[in-house]
Amino acid sequence: MNFGPVMTILGWSLSLLSALMLIPCLFALDELSNNTAAAFFVSFIVTLFVGGGLVFASRGEAATLERKETYLVAVLVWLVIPVFAALPFYFGNAVTSPVDAYFEAISGFTTNGASVLRDLEGQSKAIILWRALTQWFGGFALIILISILATAISVPGSSPLSRALAKSTRRRMSRRVRYAVLSILGIYAILTGICIVLLWFSGLSAFNAICYGFSTLSTGGFTVSDSGHELFENRFTELVLIIFMFAGAINFALHWAFFNGNRKAYFENPEYRYLIYVFLFISVVMTIMMKFETNIPLIDSIRYSIFNSVSFLTTTGYSMSPISESGEFYWPVGTLFLLFIAMTIGGSTGSTAGGIKLMRIAMLMKLVLAEVKSLSFPSAVIVMKYAKDKITKDDILSVWAFFAFYIFSLLLIALGLSLFGLDMQAALAVATANLANAGSGINVTMLGFNLGGIPVYSYSDLPDGAKILLCFTMLLGRLEFFAVLALFNPALWRR
């Protein structure tokens, strides 16, 4: 086992995180919040010291990143980074316990969006900005990790960026990582900048536009207020959010290919088309349900359906609660069921969205159709393809294994939450949302939660044991099981 490449990536990740801490630190000084500025500065020093130490200790390493090192760095990055990202929350007194601080940090870094912070309007703006930055950084880190994993794992219909990285396997690991980082960072930053500018033009304040720009493209879902009402005061704001939530759920390798001259990249990719088809289907069905089950005008039903369909399918989790003519919030049961299906499906592979991913759903559907066809033509040789690649038996086994692990984990996590006092309906809903990395999509307007008969209004009301379980759930959902499970396989360490 060569720990050099692992230490290098982890060290540079922490160093970049420490640099991001300076932004809210300067913002806190500008708003004369000296205690908050001190919290960020201390966190910056600690994080830079550890990150710089890891980089210094692994200098001169020329080893490539093999499969087991890839799995290890994936898990370590998503376990360790939130520890340091949590420091400003705890030192800045935004939360009162280390568990809450870590929960908030890992929720941001995994782009989950579940929050334990109360009274967001009363929090320092530096803290609110830091939450948005953790999501933005987490989304970027995820895209880079997927690009690097693609060099170690064979994926049907692999992306143009993955193929470009794979061709460079003889280069030093640091050069390959640098190529992936620089290739994606520019596109990620440009899209974020465009989103921020458009949100600002739509009527949001500059600060709110920056925070929502970071949270939207990363499909994170953190808001700057408890209700997120500022998102729905302007129709243009809603449109911008829809566009960039959708952009965040598209494979970033397609953005990369488009910016590098392949203007047909999106429509040549089947997963992009599937994303559009699923969105249209859920939006239409949801509109029909709302039309016949509520007294909400048709135009508003369409508006609620489109926004919520995009938000949940991309696992962003912004929630536009339907308001009836009587002024009350009302969610038809069928629409909730659709939204939970949407967040479970998720976006595209290689995107910042969570969920099972459309590629796996498509492969499962192809397998089902092939089995149905074989019933009519038992002797037929059926060749299944995804994009231009043949779907092998190993691909099918991998997808089925993932699906089985997903469902099994979902039930196990829901059972665990119920042991902490949540009623089974609430436990299943919270487990579904957090495993799909759409934790912000769950709110009391949608579902009435209770903990031992006591109403639950936010994640902060949950016991520490339930929060720790949800932290593991976020990690498991973000790393898609196999990176975590592979580390417990003795055969991997004997290679």
C-alpha positions as CSV (number, residue, x, y, z in Angstrom):
1,M,0.0,0.0,0.0
2,N,1.5,3.3,-1.1
3,F,0.1,6.2,1.1
4,G,2.0,8.9,-0.9
5,P,-0.7,9.6,-3.5
6,V,-3.4,9.4,-0.8
7,M,-1.6,12.0,1.4
8,T,-0.9,14.2,-1.6
9,I,-4.6,14.4,-2.6
10,L,-5.8,14.8,1.0
11,G,-3.2,17.4,1.7
12,W,-4.0,19.5,-1.4
13,S,-7.7,19.2,-0.6
14,L,-7.3,20.5,2.9
15,S,-5.0,23.3,1.6
16,L,-7.7,24.4,-0.8
17,L,-10.3,24.2,1.9
18,S,-8.2,26.4,4.1
19,A,-7.9,29.0,1.3
20,L,-11.7,29.1,1.0
21,M,-11.9,29.8,4.7
22,L,-10.3,33.2,4.1
23,I,-13.3,34.4,2.1
24,P,-15.8,34.3,5.0
25,C,-13.1,35.4,7.3
26,L,-12.7,38.6,5.4
27,F,-16.5,38.9,5.1
28,A,-16.8,38.6,8.9
29,L,-14.2,41.4,9.4
30,D,-16.2,43.6,6.9
31,E,-19.4,43.1,8.9
32,L,-17.4,43.8,12.2
33,S,-18.0,40.3,13.5
34,N,-14.6,39.8,15.2
35,N,-15.5,36.6,17.0
36,T,-16.6,34.9,13.8
37,A,-13.5,36.3,12.0
38,A,-11.3,34.8,14.7
39,A,-13.1,31.4,14.4
40,F,-12.4,31.3,10.7
41,F,-8.8,32.5,11.0
42,V,-8.0,29.8,13.7
43,S,-9.7,27.2,11.5
44,F,-7.6,28.4,8.5
45,I,-4.4,28.0,10.4
46,V,-5.2,24.5,11.7
47,T,-6.4,23.3,8.3
48,L,-3.5,24.8,6.4
49,F,-1.0,23.3,8.9
50,V,-2.4,19.8,8.6
51,G,-2.9,20.0,4.8
52,G,0.5,21.6,4.2
53,G,2.1,18.9,6.4
54,L,0.6,16.1,4.4
55,V,1.7,17.7,1.1
56,F,5.2,18.2,2.5
57,A,5.4,14.7,3.8
58,S,4.5,13.2,0.5
59,R,6.6,15.4,-1.7
60,G,8.7,13.7,-4.4
61,E,6.2,10.8,-4.7
62,A,6.0,9.5,-8.3
63,A,3.6,6.6,-7.7
64,T,0.4,6.2,-9.7
65,L,-3.0,6.0,-8.0
66,E,-4.0,2.3,-8.0
67,R,-7.4,0.9,-7.3
68,K,-7.1,0.5,-3.6
69,E,-5.5,3.9,-3.1
70,T,-8.4,5.4,-5.2
71,Y,-11.0,3.8,-2.9
72,L,-9.1,4.9,0.2
73,V,-8.7,8.5,-0.8
74,A,-12.3,8.7,-1.8
75,V,-13.5,7.6,1.7
76,L,-10.8,9.7,3.5
77,V,-11.6,12.9,1.7
78,W,-15.3,12.7,2.5
79,L,-14.6,11.7,6.1
80,V,-11.7,14.1,6.9
81,I,-12.6,17.3,5.0
82,P,-15.9,17.8,7.0
83,V,-13.9,17.5,10.3
84,F,-12.0,20.7,9.3
85,A,-14.9,22.3,7.6
86,A,-16.8,21.9,10.9
87,L,-14.3,24.0,12.8
88,P,-15.8,27.4,11.9
89,F,-19.3,26.3,12.9
90,Y,-18.1,25.2,16.3
91,F,-15.6,27.9,17.0
92,G,-18.0,30.6,15.7
93,N,-20.8,29.3,18.1
94,A,-23.1,28.6,15.2
95,V,-23.8,25.3,16.8
96,T,-23.4,24.1,20.4
97,S,-21.9,20.6,19.9
98,P,-19.2,18.9,17.8
99,V,-21.8,16.4,16.5
100,D,-23.9,19.3,15.1
101,A,-20.9,21.0,13.6
102,Y,-19.8,17.8,11.8
103,F,-23.4,17.1,10.7
104,E,-23.6,20.6,9.1
105,A,-20.2,20.3,7.5
106,I,-20.7,16.8,6.0
107,S,-24.2,17.8,4.9
108,G,-22.6,20.7,3.0
109,F,-19.6,18.7,1.6
110,T,-21.8,15.9,0.4
111,T,-24.2,18.5,-1.1
112,N,-27.0,16.9,1.0
113,G,-28.5,20.1,2.3
114,A,-29.9,18.9,5.6
115,S,-29.2,21.5,8.3
116,V,-29.2,21.7,12.1
117,L,-28.8,25.4,12.2
118,R,-31.7,27.4,13.7
119,D,-32.7,30.9,12.9
120,L,-30.6,31.4,9.8
121,E,-31.6,35.0,9.6
122,G,-29.9,35.6,13.0
123,Q,-26.7,33.8,12.0
124,S,-23.6,35.7,10.9
125,K,-23.5,36.1,7.1
126,A,-20.0,34.7,7.1
127,I,-21.4,31.4,8.5
128,I,-24.2,31.4,5.8
129,L,-21.5,32.0,3.1
130,W,-19.4,29.2,4.5
131,R,-22.3,26.7,4.3
132,A,-22.7,27.6,0.6
133,L,-18.9,27.4,0.0
134,T,-18.8,23.9,1.5
135,Q,-21.4,22.7,-0.9
136,W,-19.7,24.3,-3.9
137,F,-16.4,22.8,-2.9
138,G,-18.0,19.4,-2.3
139,G,-19.7,19.4,-5.7
140,F,-16.4,20.2,-7.4
141,A,-14.5,17.6,-5.4
142,L,-17.2,15.0,-6.4
143,I,-16.8,15.7,-10.1
144,I,-13.0,15.4,-9.8
145,L,-13.3,12.1,-7.8
146,I,-15.6,10.6,-10.4
147,S,-13.2,11.5,-13.2
148,I,-10.3,9.9,-11.3
149,L,-12.4,6.8,-10.4
150,A,-13.1,6.3,-14.1
151,T,-9.5,5.5,-14.7
152,A,-9.8,2.6,-12.2
153,I,-13.3,1.4,-12.9
154,S,-14.8,0.4,-16.3
155,V,-18.1,2.2,-16.9
156,P,-20.4,1.7,-19.9
157,G,-20.7,4.7,-22.1
158,S,-17.7,6.4,-20.4
159,S,-17.4,10.1,-20.8
160,P,-15.0,12.1,-23.0
161,L,-13.1,13.4,-20.0
162,S,-12.8,9.9,-18.5
163,R,-11.3,8.6,-21.7
164,A,-8.9,11.5,-21.8
165,L,-7.8,10.8,-18.3
166,A,-7.5,7.0,-18.9
167,K,-5.1,7.7,-21.8
168,S,-2.8,9.5,-19.5
169,T,-2.3,6.6,-17.0
170,R,1.5,6.6,-17.6
171,R,1.8,10.1,-16.3
172,R,2.5,10.8,-12.7
173,M,-0.6,10.8,-10.5
174,S,-0.1,14.5,-9.7
175,R,-0.1,15.5,-13.4
176,R,-3.3,13.5,-14.1
177,V,-5.1,15.0,-11.1
178,R,-4.0,18.5,-12.1
179,Y,-5.3,17.9,-15.6
180,A,-8.7,16.8,-14.3
181,V,-8.8,19.7,-11.8
182,L,-8.0,22.4,-14.3
183,S,-10.3,20.9,-17.0
184,I,-13.3,21.0,-14.7
185,L,-12.6,24.0,-12.5
186,G,-12.8,26.5,-15.3
187,I,-16.2,25.2,-16.5
188,Y,-17.5,24.8,-12.9
189,A,-16.4,28.4,-12.1
190,I,-17.9,29.9,-15.3
191,L,-21.3,28.2,-14.8
192,T,-21.3,29.3,-11.2
193,G,-20.4,32.9,-12.2
194,I,-23.2,33.0,-14.8
195,C,-25.7,31.7,-12.3
196,I,-24.7,34.3,-9.7
197,V,-25.0,37.1,-12.1
198,L,-28.4,36.0,-13.4
199,L,-29.7,35.6,-9.9
200,W,-28.5,39.1,-9.0
201,F,-30.2,40.5,-12.1
202,S,-33.4,38.6,-11.1
203,G,-33.7,40.7,-8.0
204,L,-31.8,38.8,-5.3
205,S,-29.3,40.8,-3.2
206,A,-25.6,40.3,-4.2
207,F,-25.0,38.2,-1.1
208,N,-28.0,36.0,-1.6
209,A,-27.1,35.6,-5.3
210,I,-23.6,34.4,-4.4
211,C,-24.9,31.9,-1.8
212,Y,-27.6,30.5,-4.0
213,G,-25.2,30.3,-7.0
214,F,-22.9,28.1,-4.9
215,S,-25.7,26.0,-3.6
216,T,-27.6,25.6,-6.9
217,L,-24.9,24.4,-9.3
218,S,-23.7,22.0,-6.7
219,T,-27.3,20.8,-6.3
220,G,-26.8,21.3,-2.5
221,G,-30.0,23.1,-1.4
222,F,-28.8,25.2,1.5
223,T,-30.9,28.4,1.9
224,V,-30.1,31.7,3.4
225,S,-33.3,31.8,5.5
226,D,-35.4,29.2,7.3
227,S,-38.2,29.3,4.8
228,G,-36.2,30.1,1.6
229,H,-39.1,32.6,0.7
230,E,-36.7,34.8,-1.2
231,L,-36.4,32.2,-3.9
232,F,-40.1,32.5,-4.9
233,E,-40.6,36.2,-4.9
234,N,-39.6,36.5,-8.6
235,R,-40.5,34.3,-11.5
236,F,-37.2,35.0,-13.2
237,T,-35.3,33.8,-10.1
238,E,-37.2,30.5,-10.3
239,L,-36.3,30.1,-14.0
240,V,-32.6,30.7,-13.3
241,L,-32.7,28.2,-10.5
242,I,-34.4,25.6,-12.7
243,I,-31.8,26.0,-15.5
244,F,-28.8,25.7,-13.2
245,M,-30.2,22.9,-11.1
246,F,-30.6,21.1,-14.3
247,A,-27.1,22.0,-15.4
248,G,-25.7,20.6,-12.1
249,A,-27.5,17.3,-12.7
250,I,-25.9,16.8,-16.1
251,N,-22.7,14.9,-16.4
252,F,-20.0,17.5,-16.2
253,A,-17.9,15.6,-18.8
254,L,-20.6,16.7,-21.3
255,H,-20.1,20.3,-20.3
256,W,-16.3,19.7,-20.7
257,A,-16.8,18.2,-24.2
258,F,-19.1,21.0,-25.2
259,F,-16.7,23.7,-24.2
260,N,-13.9,21.8,-26.0
261,G,-15.6,21.9,-29.3
262,N,-18.1,18.9,-29.4
263,R,-21.4,20.8,-29.9
264,K,-23.4,17.6,-30.1
265,A,-22.1,16.2,-26.8
266,Y,-25.3,16.5,-24.9
267,F,-27.7,14.9,-27.4
268,E,-25.2,12.1,-28.2
269,N,-25.4,11.0,-24.6
270,P,-28.4,8.9,-23.7
271,E,-28.4,9.8,-20.0
272,Y,-29.0,13.5,-20.9
273,R,-32.1,12.5,-22.9
274,Y,-33.3,10.2,-20.1
275,L,-33.0,13.2,-17.7
276,I,-35.3,15.3,-19.9
277,Y,-37.8,12.4,-20.4
278,V,-38.1,11.7,-16.7
279,F,-38.4,15.4,-15.9
280,L,-41.2,15.8,-18.4
281,F,-43.0,12.7,-17.2
282,I,-43.0,13.6,-13.6
283,S,-43.9,17.3,-14.3
284,V,-46.9,16.3,-16.4
285,V,-48.2,13.6,-14.0
286,M,-47.7,15.9,-11.0
287,T,-49.6,18.7,-12.8
288,I,-52.5,16.4,-13.5
289,M,-52.6,15.3,-9.9
290,M,-52.6,18.8,-8.6
291,K,-55.3,19.9,-11.0
292,F,-57.7,17.2,-10.0
293,E,-56.9,17.0,-6.2
294,T,-56.6,20.7,-5.4
295,N,-58.2,24.0,-6.2
296,I,-54.9,25.5,-7.2
297,P,-55.1,27.3,-10.6
298,L,-53.7,25.4,-13.6
299,I,-50.9,27.9,-14.2
300,D,-49.7,27.7,-10.6
301,S,-50.0,23.9,-10.7
302,I,-47.7,23.8,-13.7
303,R,-45.3,26.2,-11.9
304,Y,-45.2,24.1,-8.7
305,S,-44.8,20.9,-10.7
306,I,-41.9,22.0,-12.9
307,F,-39.9,23.6,-10.1
308,N,-40.3,20.8,-7.6
309,S,-39.7,18.1,-10.3
310,V,-36.4,19.6,-11.2
311,S,-35.4,20.3,-7.6
312,F,-36.1,16.7,-6.5
313,L,-34.9,14.9,-9.6
314,T,-31.6,16.8,-9.3
315,T,-31.6,16.2,-5.5
316,T,-31.1,19.9,-4.8
317,G,-34.0,19.9,-2.4
318,Y,-35.4,23.4,-2.8
319,S,-39.1,23.0,-2.0
320,M,-41.9,25.2,-3.4
321,S,-44.9,24.2,-1.3
322,P,-48.2,24.5,-3.1
323,I,-50.6,27.1,-1.6
324,S,-54.3,26.5,-2.1
325,E,-56.9,29.3,-2.6
326,S,-57.6,29.3,1.1
327,G,-54.0,30.1,1.8
328,E,-53.0,26.7,3.2
329,F,-50.1,24.5,2.2
330,Y,-51.3,21.3,0.6
331,W,-49.4,18.4,-0.9
332,P,-51.5,15.6,-2.5
333,V,-50.1,12.2,-1.4
334,G,-49.5,11.2,-5.0
335,T,-47.3,14.2,-5.7
336,L,-45.1,13.4,-2.6
337,F,-44.8,9.8,-3.9
338,L,-43.6,11.1,-7.3
339,L,-41.1,13.5,-5.7
340,F,-39.6,10.7,-3.6
341,I,-39.3,8.5,-6.7
342,A,-37.6,11.5,-8.4
343,M,-35.0,12.0,-5.7
344,T,-34.3,8.3,-5.6
345,I,-33.6,8.2,-9.3
346,G,-31.4,11.2,-9.1
347,G,-29.4,12.9,-11.9
348,S,-26.7,11.8,-14.3
349,T,-23.5,10.0,-13.5
350,G,-20.6,12.5,-13.3
351,S,-22.8,15.2,-12.0
352,T,-23.2,16.8,-8.5
353,A,-26.7,15.1,-8.1
354,G,-27.3,12.1,-5.9
355,G,-29.7,9.2,-6.1
356,I,-29.3,5.9,-7.9
357,K,-28.4,7.7,-11.2
358,L,-30.2,7.5,-14.5
359,M,-27.6,5.3,-16.2
360,R,-28.3,2.5,-13.7
361,I,-32.0,2.9,-14.0
362,A,-31.7,2.8,-17.8
363,M,-29.6,-0.4,-17.6
364,L,-32.2,-2.0,-15.3
365,M,-35.0,-1.1,-17.7
366,K,-33.1,-2.6,-20.6
367,L,-32.6,-5.8,-18.7
368,V,-36.3,-6.0,-17.9
369,L,-37.2,-5.5,-21.5
370,A,-34.7,-8.0,-22.6
371,E,-36.1,-10.6,-20.2
372,V,-39.6,-9.9,-21.4
373,K,-38.5,-10.3,-25.0
374,S,-36.7,-13.6,-24.2
375,L,-40.1,-15.0,-23.0
376,S,-41.5,-14.7,-26.5
377,F,-38.2,-15.7,-28.3
378,P,-36.4,-18.1,-25.9
379,S,-33.7,-18.9,-28.5
380,A,-33.0,-15.2,-29.5
381,V,-29.6,-13.8,-28.8
382,I,-30.3,-10.4,-27.3
383,V,-27.5,-7.8,-27.2
384,M,-28.0,-4.9,-24.9
385,K,-26.2,-1.6,-25.4
386,Y,-25.8,1.6,-23.5
387,A,-24.7,4.4,-25.9
388,K,-22.4,2.6,-28.2
389,D,-21.0,0.1,-25.6
390,K,-22.2,-3.4,-25.1
391,I,-23.6,-4.1,-21.7
392,T,-21.7,-7.0,-20.3
393,K,-22.7,-9.5,-17.7
394,D,-20.4,-7.8,-15.2
395,D,-22.1,-4.5,-15.8
396,I,-25.5,-6.1,-15.1
397,L,-24.3,-7.7,-12.0
398,S,-22.8,-4.4,-10.8
399,V,-26.0,-2.5,-11.4
400,W,-28.1,-5.2,-9.6
401,A,-25.7,-5.3,-6.7
402,F,-25.9,-1.5,-6.4
403,F,-29.7,-1.5,-6.5
404,A,-29.9,-4.3,-3.9
405,F,-27.4,-2.5,-1.6
406,Y,-29.4,0.7,-2.0
407,I,-32.7,-0.8,-1.1
408,F,-31.2,-2.9,1.8
409,S,-29.4,0.1,3.2
410,L,-32.5,2.3,2.9
411,L,-34.5,-0.1,5.0
412,L,-31.7,-0.6,7.5
413,I,-31.2,3.1,8.0
414,A,-35.0,3.7,8.4
415,L,-35.0,0.9,11.0
416,G,-32.1,2.6,12.8
417,L,-33.8,5.9,12.8
418,S,-37.0,4.4,14.2
419,L,-34.9,3.0,17.1
420,F,-34.1,6.6,18.0
421,G,-37.8,7.4,18.3
422,L,-38.9,8.6,14.8
423,D,-42.2,7.1,13.6
424,M,-41.7,4.7,10.7
425,Q,-43.1,7.0,8.1
426,A,-40.8,9.8,9.1
427,A,-37.8,7.4,9.4
428,L,-38.4,6.1,5.9
429,A,-38.8,9.6,4.4
430,V,-35.6,10.9,6.1
431,A,-33.6,7.8,5.1
432,T,-34.8,8.1,1.5
433,A,-33.9,11.8,1.3
434,N,-30.5,11.5,3.0
435,L,-29.3,8.4,1.1
436,A,-30.2,10.2,-2.1
437,N,-28.3,13.3,-0.8
438,A,-31.4,15.4,-0.9
439,G,-31.8,16.0,2.8
440,S,-33.0,19.6,2.4
441,G,-36.1,18.4,0.5
442,I,-37.7,17.1,3.7
443,N,-39.6,19.6,5.7
444,V,-42.6,19.7,8.1
445,T,-44.8,21.3,5.5
446,M,-44.6,18.1,3.5
447,L,-44.8,15.5,6.3
448,G,-45.8,15.7,9.9
449,F,-42.9,14.2,11.9
450,N,-42.8,13.3,15.5
451,L,-40.2,11.9,17.9
452,G,-41.9,9.9,20.6
453,G,-45.0,11.9,20.2
454,I,-43.1,15.2,20.2
455,P,-43.2,17.2,16.9
456,V,-39.9,17.4,15.0
457,Y,-39.4,20.7,13.2
458,S,-35.8,20.3,11.9
459,Y,-32.9,18.0,12.0
460,S,-31.6,19.8,15.1
461,D,-34.4,18.2,17.1
462,L,-33.0,14.7,16.4
463,P,-30.9,12.9,19.0
464,D,-27.1,12.8,18.5
465,G,-27.3,9.1,17.6
466,A,-29.7,9.7,14.8
467,K,-27.5,12.6,13.5
468,I,-24.4,10.3,13.5
469,L,-26.4,7.6,11.6
470,L,-27.4,10.3,9.1
471,C,-23.8,11.4,8.7
472,F,-22.9,7.9,7.7
473,T,-25.9,7.8,5.4
474,M,-24.8,10.9,3.6
475,L,-21.3,9.4,3.2
476,L,-22.6,6.1,1.9
477,G,-25.0,7.8,-0.6
478,R,-22.3,10.2,-1.8
479,L,-19.6,7.5,-2.4
480,E,-22.2,5.1,-3.8
481,F,-21.5,2.2,-1.5
482,F,-18.8,0.4,-3.3
483,A,-16.0,2.8,-2.5
484,V,-16.8,2.2,1.2
485,L,-17.6,-1.5,1.0
486,A,-14.4,-2.2,-1.0
487,L,-12.2,-1.1,1.9
488,F,-13.7,-3.9,4.0
489,N,-12.8,-6.5,1.4
490,P,-9.5,-8.3,2.6
491,A,-8.8,-9.3,-1.0
492,L,-8.3,-5.6,-2.0
493,W,-5.5,-5.2,0.5
494,R,-3.7,-8.4,-0.7
495,R,-3.4,-7.1,-4.3
